[in-house]
Structures are given as C-alpha cells and as structure tokens.
Amino acid sequence: MAKSLFLLLAMLMLAGCNPFGGGGGGPSSAPANQATPDIPASEGGTASSPVPFGTPFVLHKDGRIFQYQVTDVVRDGDDRMAEANPENPSAPPGSVYVLVQLRLDYQYGPPNQLYMSTDGDMRLYAGGREWSDPGESTPPTPPFRGTNMFSPTTIVGWLPGKYLPADLVGDVMLMYDGIYFALR
C-alpha cells in the first residue's frame, strides 16, 4: 500500500501537480490562452533617427510591452544634484549636469510577475561621443529606478545625472535601453 501511494505521489509530481498545496514558491506565468495586446512597437529610436522630445516610444521586450517618454530635461542641474545628495560629485569646471525625467507606461507583462524599473544602461551623447560620468549618482526625487510594479502601471522619475561640457548641452541625446531620444 505504501509503495502504491509513493508511486501515485511521484506520478502526480511529474505531471506538474503538487498534492501538498502551494505553488512551488515562484510567481505564476500567464495562462496559455491569454492574448498579448495588439500594441505595435515603435520605429526609429536610433542615433540617426532619435525619438523626438516628448514623443512616446513603444518597446516590446522579453514578453512585456513598455512605452517610454522623456517628460523633462534640466540642462544645468548642478544645484538639483547637490540637493538630491551632497555626496554627488561636482561637475568639473566647464561642465554641467544634465538631468532627464522619464515616464514609463508598463502596458503589458506576465500576470503576478513584478517588473523593477532600472536605469536602462542610460547614456548621454553629444559632440560625437558618449558622456557617462559620474559612474554613480543619486538622482532628484522621485528616482526612476527601483520601482517594483505589475502591469499596467505608470511611473515618472529622474534618471541619474550625467555631466558633460556646457557648450554641448544643446545637442545632447539620451540612450535608454538601446533607444535614442532627442532632448530638445
């Protein structure tokens, strides 16, 4: 009898059933019959064809649908960076901090699975090169990174500040998660 019960339990476990309850500790995935919304991905967003300032951009990535939009730019953000954290390094002489506020509409993702906003390996480009200093900085409040969310959710926050020569801030472009955004 005990051997039969053991075999029955083993067959149930192999079939994906847990006769002891619980869900195995991990988040559940989307049911097979759940349709992905018909939201087309945006085109462009390249260095030669950046997303215009304030224009939403839809990205399909890893079974999720995101819409990003640059909502504000501060081209002389030294004071804002000092207010955000006195430990933020000062911009070198002749340089200024550029701050970018980003909106994320997390439109679709697997049910019951959190997504955490990140800095998206953000970079600033101007004068034909990348400007990514300082390596780490504390952005003004609210920060963009670090929000856990389920879809659908919208957040708006500041990316970490980066500094570059003051004479290049008029041409600066943001690269976030592989997408280029014009900042004017």
N, C-alpha and C positions, 0 to 999 in steps of 0.2 A: 504494500500500500504506500509506504513512504517513498519507494523508488518511483512509483507511478506519479505521485504528487510532485516529486522533484522534476521528472521529465515534463509534466504539464507546465510547471512554472518556467522551466527553461525554454519550452516552445513559445510560451506567451512573451517572454522577454525578447527572444529572437525575432518575433513578429512585430516588435515595437510597442508592445503593451507593457505597462508597469502595473502588475496586480497589487502592489503595495501602496499605490497612490502617488501623488506628486508628479511633477512634470520633468524630472531629471535635472532640475536646477537651472536650466538655461531658458532664455526667452523663447517664446513660441514664434514660429515663422508664419508667413501669410498662407492661408489656405490655397490649395492649388487652383481653385476656381475664382480667386479674387483677381479681377482685371486691373491692370495698370491704367491710370487715367490717360486719355489721349491728349497730352500736352506736348506739342512739338518742341524739340530742342532748338535753341537759337543758333544762328550762323554768325560768323565773324569772331570777334574777340581775340584777334591775332595782333601781333606787334604792328603789322602794316595796315590793319583794319580794326582798331580798338573799338570797344563798345562805347558809344557816345555818353558823355556825362549825364547821369540821371536816368538812363535808359535801362530797363530791366533786361537781364540775360538769363535764359533758362538752360540749365545743365542737367543732363541725365548721367548719373554716376553710381555704380555699384547697386543698381536696383532701386535707386532713390531719384527724386526729382527736386531740384533746388532752383530758386530764382534769386539771383543776386542783383543788387542795385547800389551804386555809390550815391549816398544822400547828402554828403557834406565833405568839404575839403578845407583844411586850415593850412595855409602856406607859410605861416610864420608862427609855429606852435611851440616855441621855446617856453613861454610862460605857462602854457597849458601842461606841458610835460613836467615842468618843475612842480606845479600844483598837484599833478597826479601822483608824483613820488619824488621827494627831494633827492633820492638816490639815483634817479635817472641821470645819465651823464649829460653834461652840457654839450651843445653843438660846437664844433671847432670854430675858430674865427673865420668869418666869411661864409659860414654855412647856417642853415636854419632847419628846424624840424618841420616835416610835412606830416599832417595827420589826416587820415581818411576814415570817414564813418560809412559803414556798410550795413545794408539791410539784407536779411536772409528770410525768404519765404520758403520754408521747408514744406513743399506741397504734397509729397507722397513718399512713403517709406514703409518697410515691413511693420505690420502692427505689433505692438508690445515690444519693440526694439528701440531703445534710446539711440539718439544721434547726438554727439557732442560737437558744438561749433569749435573750429580751430582757426589759427591764423592763416591757414591755407598756403603755407610757404610763401607768404607775401613778399613782394619786392617792388621797389620803385625804380623806374628807368627814366633817364633824362641825359641829354648830351651824348647819346650813343652808347651809354653804359649803364650798368646796374649800380644802385646805391642801396646798401643793406645795413649800414651801420646806424646805430649801435646794434650788436647782435641781439641783445635782450633789452627790453624797456617795458615799463608799466604804462599802459595807455590811460587816457582820461576815462572817467566813468560815464556810461557803462562800458565795460570792455566787451568786445565781440566774442572773444574766445572763452571757452569753458562753460557754455550753457548746454545742459542736457535737455533734450526735447523729444517729444513724439510728433509725428506729422498728423495734421497740419498745424504748424506753429510759425509765428513771425517774430524775429528779434531784430533789433537795431543796436549797433555798438561800434566802438572805436577800435581800429586795428592798432598795433604798437607803432609808435612814431619812428620814423627814419629821417636822418638828416642828409642833406646834400647842399652843394654850393647855392647860395641865394640867387645867383644870376641864372640858374637852371629851373627854378620852381615853376616858371610859366609853361615849360614843356614837359613837365613830369607826367608819367603814366604809371598806373598800378597794374601789377600782375598778381592775381589772386587765383589760386587753384588752377593755374595754367591759362587763365582768361585775362586778356589785357583790357583795361578800362582807361579811357581818356579822363583826365581830371580837370578839364575846363570846358 
